[in-house]
Amino acid sequence: MSKSLVPEAPVSAAQSVERRPTDWRTASMQRRVRQRYAAERRFRWLGLAAVVASAAFLLFLLASMLARGAGGFVETRIALPLDLARAGLDVTPAQLRGPRADLALAGAGLERAVDTAAETAFPRVGGAALLSDAAWLRVREAVKRDPGLLGRRATIDVPVASRLDIAFKGGGTRADRAIARTLAPQLSRGLNRDFLGGADSTDPTRAGIWGALKGSLLTMLVTLLLAFPIGVFSALYLEEYAPRNRWTDLIEVSINNLAAVPSIIFGLLGLAVFLGTFHMPRSAALVGGLTLALMTTPVIVIAARNAIGAVPPSIRDAARALGASPVQVVFHHVLPLALPGILTGTIIGMARALGETAPLLMIGMRAFIAAPPERLTDPATVLPVQIFLWSDDVQAGFVEKTSAAIIVLLVFLLAMNGLAIYLRNRFETRW
Amino acid sequence: MSNAPPKMTASGVDVFYGAKQAIRNVSIDVRQEDVTAFIGPSGCGKSTFLRTLNRMNDTIPGARVSGDIRLDGEDVYAKTMDVVQLRARVGMVFQKPNPFPKSIFENVAYGPRIHGLARSRADLAQIVERSLTRAGLWNEVKDRLGDSGTALSGGQQQRLCIARAIAVDPEVILMDEPCSALDPVATARIEELIHDLRGRYAIVIVTHNMQQAARVSQRTAFFHLGQLVEYGDTSDIFTNPREERTKDYITGRYG
């Protein structure tokens, strides 16, 4: 044994490479060390630059959206002197108390009375054209609150037309800005309640985001209620129960492919199946939610499978060895441990669905919807489609509405992600 | 030694993983009052055989078991055998401590809870205390039962796993190299614990460590290449092995 370790014959000179102890202070060694440190520094700077660049893009986006869109939440109002007693409105105070007050006031010619008042008050600068379409509605609300207005002179703040609104905010044509300067003492700013509480309109000053926001909420609700349970249960079955064979391989490949299918194709599928075959209502949040659920489910399945697969097998063994049945193993141990990962995948899928436009265009959710949807089957639109529609509109007033709608969409998205992160942290297990 | 019928009997057991045969014709009796040790080199099939005793191999795809294994005369692999109940009767402790990422209390309470063994909350607390006491862990954790089981040291985790196994009051406890991830002090604690538990439960322990087998067991089985080479009283195996292969392994010629 020990003999073989010692070479018996002297080694020839060619074979022996003289090994001296390494000298770490030679110039070449020092250069190597310097190069290594330089590479480390370069890499750190590159990473930092990438982070700074993306943060700068994000800041730019947010700042420009806020700068352009903030005006969308604000309306310009003009103090309109009214003398409804002389306007000859044919309406009694009793009619104003009933549920048919709106009808009575409209029938009595309130809109015409408001227009006349504007013509009288601002004769040379545009008259009734200065007022928003919503102006007389504001007067109607005021009259319903205080029927005494019918019998006396009063000044009511009403929203102005889009042209003047833009001019007062500093945009528009030179002529409009001159009018705005002339009327400045009568003009004021206020929160645009129509924008936050109304639905789409042809008049930008009346256009509201609530209809689209509610449409998005209803659509997301349908998507979540369908995609989350189906996705999680599919993933659980595939990971915990299904045998590994050619069929399950095929299913796995199909799910991965489905997750990569362009969304417009899901829109066509929704059009053909939900509208064509099942004759569901057009433009409805229900159909939008179903279509987006088709798109979101594969994303959730993939994320959930990864999260479930990452649960250590030793935990399953431990539970099984105690006599837990397969369902108990899954619901007591695997699912709670996988939940944070599943929720992360669900957020990603839902965020994608929330921003999706193309498939919803295919099922008719791009229609002009002037009332917020009441039920899942009512015609509805969603935030990104509303943004698309407004950005396409020729009227200048819709520019700031588009930006304001983008702000609403981003806030919705942030709220959704914030909720998901909160839930994820709550369920996170500390090892 | 004793005339009582064996707790578990295995006769003519073969285990296959797909086409590969992992266990060849193994027959063994496990006695109630003894600690039985399985020794042998890595990959000899001792862990595989251990896992056939409570059917933990069922979940491995492609694993197939033939032969006859009985618990108190009942066929473990019979169609009528309820695997869930079998595993409650034949508990298991694994090589790496694997407490649930839950509180210490919940770790021990889990088994009794799923089997409905506790009649009340107080009863459950009593079961937990008794199990932790038997596992020699009670004094160390009684003030922090709400802490996570994973926050304990390795040796404590393993004793927690033993407490968890005995909380369902099993008849047999299978231990698959329970000390291989532990330091010598923790190992000594576990060995002491095995001494204390002996008699109350039939214990089968797989170990790499021959000194450990000699210290804790009364019966020893030597496995090699999927076969049972020799099975007998521990004192005989270590002092006077019948088989040449056993002698070679024990004297450190291979393994």
Interface residues (C-beta under 8 A of the other chain):
Chain A: P243 R244 P312 S314 I315 R316 D317 A318 A319 R320 A321 L322 G323 A324 S325 Q328 H332 H333 L337 T429 R430 W431
Chain B: N54 M56 T59 P61 V84 Q85 L86 R87 A88 G91 M92 F94 K96 N98 P99 F100 P101 Y110 G111 I114 H115 S148 T150 C161 R164 A165 V168
